[in-house]
Amino acid sequence: MCLIALALDAHPRYSLVLAANRDEFHARPAAPASWWDDAPHIFGGRDLQQHGSWLAAARDGRWAAVTNVRRMVLPDPSAPSRGALISDYLRGSSGAADYARSLSATAHRYAGFNLLIGDRDGVFYVGNLPRFTLQALTPGLHAVSNASLDTPWPKLVHLKSRLAQWCADDDHDSAPLFAALSDPRAAADDELPDTGVGLERERFLSAAFIRGAEYGTRCSTVLTIDAGGHASFHEKRYGADAVYAGETIEYLQFG
């Protein structure tokens, strides 16, 4: 997943609002958001190549989402899957704070990642580049793409602003958030980051919603959780060239 914005205790009704896009090669197999057959307490999307996830939640109120960090280095084929950070957390019994702290010993083994994890007691950001970082998130608006937390890339700034307005309006309709996630506009050249991929690629990757034949936005998700533990998990899926491929809405009651 390559773009996540979240509102923590910043909406009159919801303790958490998360809006996210997962960008990936279209050829990489993935399962739509659903209850996992081999872990029936977990709901979320699933990567069918490494069997991890990019965004998922458990019945006990724990949830997690991950993005990669854009770097111009060849991946280490022996590195563990970043998606396993989510599945390991949700399959286990550790709370968000304990799990986040436990990663200090192993985070360096993974390719670059940004991990957001939460439970009823808090939300934490964990990153491993350029070094291990652990941060408890304060109430308010936060966002991450393929650099560190709150790095002001244009698509991150725009999505965060749209989410802030949605919260201020006390909106309950997810349509405006999906509209923000589906924004295909590229950033102006003078606003683009320089991550080493070249100008044309920076333009292509700068949109919130990436439209491409081989690589692009595979799904958009809005997750809301209220103070009583009632959650809504809404995923919209897309194929090559942004062809709509279905959606899933699931209502969860966290125990």
C-alpha positions as MATLAB code, in Angstrom:
seq = 'MCLIALALDAHPRYSLVLAANRDEFHARPAAPASWWDDAPHIFGGRDLQQHGSWLAAARDGRWAAVTNVRRMVLPDPSAPSRGALISDYLRGSSGAADYARSLSATAHRYAGFNLLIGDRDGVFYVGNLPRFTLQALTPGLHAVSNASLDTPWPKLVHLKSRLAQWCADDDHDSAPLFAALSDPRAAADDELPDTGVGLERERFLSAAFIRGAEYGTRCSTVLTIDAGGHASFHEKRYGADAVYAGETIEYLQFG';
ca = [
       0.000    0.000    0.000;
       1.415    3.336   -0.966;
      -0.755    6.059    0.507;
      -2.425    6.151    3.927;
      -4.071    9.006    5.796;
      -5.636    8.579    9.210;
      -7.589   10.682   11.658;
      -7.049    9.685   15.273;
      -9.687   10.975   17.705;
     -10.335   13.799   15.237;
     -13.908   12.998   14.139;
     -17.012   13.587   16.291;
     -18.158    9.999   15.820;
     -15.111    7.919   14.919;
     -12.048    7.292   17.054;
     -10.223    6.193   13.897;
     -10.720    6.979   10.220;
      -8.236    5.469    7.782;
      -8.215    6.080    4.014;
      -5.653    4.185    1.967;
      -4.558    3.118   -1.503;
      -2.560    0.008   -2.283;
      -0.341    0.330   -5.359;
       1.171   -2.823   -6.820;
       1.926   -4.672  -10.041;
      -1.319   -5.971  -11.491;
       0.224   -9.374  -12.136;
       0.845   -9.997   -8.431;
      -1.985  -12.210   -7.173;
      -4.098  -10.957   -4.283;
      -7.342  -11.908   -2.574;
     -10.137   -9.393   -1.962;
     -10.800   -8.298    1.606;
     -12.440  -11.176    3.456;
     -12.179  -13.304    6.588;
      -9.039  -15.429    6.339;
      -9.641  -19.184    6.075;
      -6.575  -20.062    8.146;
      -7.073  -17.236   10.677;
     -10.835  -16.629   10.896;
     -10.469  -13.778   13.388;
      -8.667  -11.648   10.768;
     -10.414   -9.605    8.082;
      -8.576   -7.869    5.260;
      -6.903   -8.155    1.905;
      -4.269  -10.780    1.316;
      -1.214  -11.062   -0.897;
      -1.316  -14.537   -2.440;
       2.387  -14.540   -3.306;
       3.810  -14.142    0.226;
       0.511  -14.561    2.154;
       0.866  -11.348    4.113;
      -1.351   -8.276    3.884;
      -1.281   -4.539    3.277;
      -4.259   -3.723    5.547;
      -6.191   -5.962    7.906;
      -7.989   -6.002   11.249;
      -8.694   -8.584   13.941;
     -11.867   -9.161   15.949;
     -10.169   -7.972   19.139;
      -9.769   -4.458   17.747;
      -6.183   -4.643   16.537;
      -5.406   -3.449   13.012;
      -2.368   -2.742   10.847;
      -1.371   -1.228    7.508;
       1.973   -1.055    5.714;
       3.672    0.775    2.840;
       7.066    0.288    1.287;
       9.830    2.906    1.192;
      10.910    3.934   -2.302;
      14.627    3.242   -2.744;
      16.748    2.718   -5.858;
      18.402   -0.458   -4.610;
      17.865   -4.051   -5.617;
      15.698   -5.944   -3.114;
      17.314   -8.625   -1.016;
      15.648  -11.895   -2.079;
      16.224  -13.317    1.398;
      14.426  -10.459    3.187;
      11.171  -11.408    4.914;
       7.916  -10.142    3.418;
       6.765   -6.755    4.680;
       3.205   -8.075    4.542;
       4.172  -10.534    7.276;
       4.494   -7.597    9.672;
       0.699   -7.390    9.563;
      -0.110  -11.082    9.592;
       2.380  -11.814   12.399;
       0.902   -9.039   14.532;
      -2.723  -10.032   14.008;
      -2.103  -13.770   14.343;
      -0.371  -13.194   17.678;
      -1.672  -11.806   20.939;
       0.648   -8.832   21.535;
      -0.792   -5.375   21.871;
       0.256   -2.658   19.442;
       2.826   -1.064   21.763;
       4.528   -4.356   22.642;
       4.609   -5.548   19.050;
       6.012   -2.220   17.856;
       8.794   -2.343   20.448;
       9.603   -5.958   19.579;
      10.431   -4.959   16.002;
      13.524   -3.040   17.111;
      15.501   -6.281   16.967;
      14.315   -7.447   13.536;
      13.245   -4.377   11.534;
      16.613   -4.152    9.752;
      16.008   -7.501    8.071;
      13.107   -6.153    6.004;
      13.201   -4.006    2.915;
      12.164   -0.450    3.726;
       8.742   -0.177    5.335;
       6.327    2.125    7.118;
       4.017    0.287    9.497;
       0.943    1.688   11.238;
      -0.513   -0.508   13.964;
      -3.226    0.088   16.476;
      -5.415   -1.350   19.180;
      -7.812    0.066   21.765;
      -4.894    1.591   23.691;
      -3.136    3.507   20.937;
      -1.728    3.810   17.440;
       1.961    3.552   16.564;
       4.177    4.255   13.586;
       7.191    2.032   12.974;
       9.768    2.592   10.226;
      13.133    1.024    9.492;
      14.825    3.565    7.203;
      17.237    5.211    7.589;
      17.071    3.658   11.063;
      14.515    2.043   13.353;
      11.853    4.552   14.363;
       8.982    4.065   16.803;
       6.468    6.829   17.412;
       3.206    6.853   19.342;
       0.735    8.901   17.317;
      -1.015   11.817   18.973;
      -4.662   12.719   18.279;
      -5.055   14.487   14.960;
      -4.251   13.855   11.309;
      -1.312   11.772   10.088;
      -0.307   10.350    6.719;
       2.389    8.296    5.054;
       3.286    7.322    1.504;
       6.629    5.885    0.420;
       8.838    8.121    2.547;
       8.739    8.602    6.329;
       5.662    9.627    8.299;
       4.114   12.954    7.228;
       6.727   13.647    4.533;
       4.820   16.316    2.566;
       4.547   14.741   -0.874;
       1.722   16.445   -2.814;
      -0.655   13.471   -2.863;
      -0.164   12.990    0.865;
      -0.847   16.652    1.603;
      -3.986   16.645   -0.568;
      -5.439   13.462    0.930;
      -4.700   14.634    4.457;
      -6.485   17.922    3.715;
      -9.533   16.154    2.301;
      -9.679   13.885    5.349;
      -9.406   16.869    7.692;
     -12.338   18.548    5.943;
     -14.370   15.324    6.078;
     -13.839   15.162    9.831;
     -14.633   18.861   10.322;
     -17.904   18.403    8.403;
     -18.868   15.466   10.669;
     -19.392   13.471    7.483;
     -20.386    9.802    7.659;
     -20.525    9.114    3.921;
     -17.312    7.536    2.660;
     -17.879    8.758   -0.913;
     -15.807   11.966   -0.483;
     -12.896    9.931    0.872;
     -13.065    7.505   -2.044;
     -13.198   10.492   -4.379;
      -9.985   11.801   -2.826;
      -8.358    8.381   -3.099;
      -9.347    8.133   -6.781;
      -7.760   11.462   -7.766;
      -5.633   10.728  -10.881;
      -3.975   14.151  -11.145;
      -0.180   14.216  -11.245;
       1.679   16.767   -9.171;
       3.359   19.753  -10.794;
       6.983   19.129  -11.690;
       8.225   21.660   -9.146;
       6.398   19.778   -6.372;
       7.755   16.332   -7.186;
      10.128   14.548   -4.814;
      13.420   13.259   -6.164;
      13.605    9.592   -5.203;
      15.960    8.564   -7.981;
      13.404    7.063  -10.394;
      13.581    9.847  -12.979;
      11.185   12.660  -13.817;
       8.742   10.647  -15.925;
       8.376    7.983  -13.248;
       8.044   10.602  -10.495;
       5.145   12.133  -12.445;
       3.483    8.740  -12.890;
       3.770    7.879   -9.200;
       2.746   11.316   -7.912;
      -1.010   10.843   -8.301;
      -3.060    9.558   -5.391;
      -4.632    7.066   -7.807;
      -2.126    5.517  -10.194;
      -3.531    4.325  -13.505;
      -1.358    1.922  -15.511;
      -1.449   -1.265  -17.556;
       1.226   -3.074  -15.536;
       1.364   -1.161  -12.256;
      -1.190    0.964  -10.475;
      -3.653    1.357   -7.649;
      -5.087   -2.078   -6.948;
      -7.510   -1.123   -4.191;
      -8.803    1.780   -2.128;
      -9.987    1.234    1.426;
     -11.807    3.270    4.052;
     -11.788    1.897    7.603;
     -13.764    3.595   10.375;
     -13.949    2.617   14.036;
     -16.161    4.310   16.629;
     -15.704    4.503   20.387;
     -17.924    1.464   20.886;
     -15.789   -0.756   18.675;
     -18.157   -0.721   15.706;
     -16.086   -0.766   12.530;
     -16.728   -0.498    8.808;
     -14.198   -1.886    6.336;
     -14.939   -0.801    2.745;
     -12.625   -1.882   -0.079;
     -12.893   -0.984   -3.784;
     -10.728   -2.946   -6.223;
      -9.265   -2.132   -9.633;
      -7.518   -4.002  -12.412;
      -5.141   -2.857  -15.116;
      -5.789    0.658  -16.426;
      -8.067    1.331  -13.428;
     -10.871   -0.993  -14.552;
     -13.302   -1.406  -11.654;
     -13.082   -4.971  -10.300;
     -15.578   -5.042   -7.422;
     -15.885   -3.998   -3.818;
     -16.471   -5.385   -0.345;
     -18.113   -3.807    2.689;
     -17.879   -5.578    6.030;
     -19.166   -4.387    9.403;
     -17.194   -5.617   12.398;
     -17.827   -5.492   16.114;
     -14.531   -5.489   17.956;
     -14.523   -7.427   21.184;
];
